Amino acid sequence: MEERNVLNELYAVILDRKANPKEGSYTNYLMTQGIDKILKKVGEESAETIIAAKNGSKEETIYETCDLLYHLSVLLEEMGITWTEVMDELARRELKTGNLKQLHTKGDI
């Protein structure tokens, strides 16, 4: 099966909505409302993800995590940050142990 990078695909859709606004698009609505609205939605979705997990609902946690990742994607675009940059930072952190950077093989963390 071919591996997909869904976050980059989602980000591409968000970029397309910015370049080619569509009537009734929720993404366009968020972008026109600006950073404060986007941040409010990220906060709401974070809280909903926490509540779903606290309630022990796997299905609801997955659903809310998807909402959170979508809103984070809109936020990243608003700030000019790509998912590739975020993943690169995660890869750099993979090399850290405590406060010291050390070389590890991928399975060591």
N, C-alpha and C positions, 0 to 999 in steps of 0.2 A: 504494500500500500504506500502511496506517495505521501510523504510528510508535508503538512501544510503549516504555514506560519499565520495562524488566524489573527493574531494581534496586528501583524503588519498588513494583512488584508483589510481588517477593520479600519486601521489608520488610513489606508489608501481610499477607502470609501469616504471617510471624514474629509480628507483632502479634496476629493472630488466634489463633495457637497459644498465646500468652501469656494471652489473654483466655478462650480455650476450649480448655484442654489436651486432647490426644488421647492415648489409650493407645498406647504404642509409638512416639510421635513423637520423632525424634532431636532436633528443635528443643527440645521440652520437656525432654528429657534434659539438653541443654546448659544450658538456663536454670536447671534445678534444681541442677545441679552448681556453677554460679556462675562468676564472672569468671576464676578461675584456670584452670578447664577450658577455657573459651572462648579465653583467651589461649594456652593450650598448643596448641589446635587451629589457631589463626591462625598460630602459629609453625611448626607441622608443615606446614601447607598452603603457607606461604611457601617453606619449604625444598624441598618437592616441586615447586613451580612453578619454582624456580631450577634444580633438577636436570634437570627436563624440558627447559627452555630450553637449558641447557648441553649436554645430549645431542642437541640439534638436532631434537627431535621436536615438530613443529607440533601434531599431534593431542593428544599428551600435555600439551603446554603449555596448550592450550585447556582440556582437561579439568581440569587442576590449578588453572588460573586461576578456573574456575567454582567449584571447591571453596573456594578462597581468598575469592572474593567472597561466597559464602554465609556462611562463618564470620565475615568482616568485617561482614556485615549483622547477624548475631546479636550481635556485639560492639557495634556501633553502637546497636542497640536496648537492650542491657544498660546502655549509658551515656546513653541518652536523646538520642541524636544521630540525625538523619535523613539519608538520602541527599541530600535537597534542600539541607541545610546544607553537606554536603561539596561538592556541585556549585556552590553559591553561592561557596564559598571558592575552588574552581578558577577560576570566572569572575573573581573578584577578582584572582587571580594572573595571569590572562591580561593584565592591565593593567600588570604589572611588567616592567621590563627591568633586569637586574642588581639593584642595591639601590635603584634609583629607580623610583617609580611614574610611568608616562607613559601618555598616552592613545594607543591603537593601534586600527586597524581589526581585525576578527576574523582576517583572513588574515596579519597581520604577525608572528605568533609562530612 
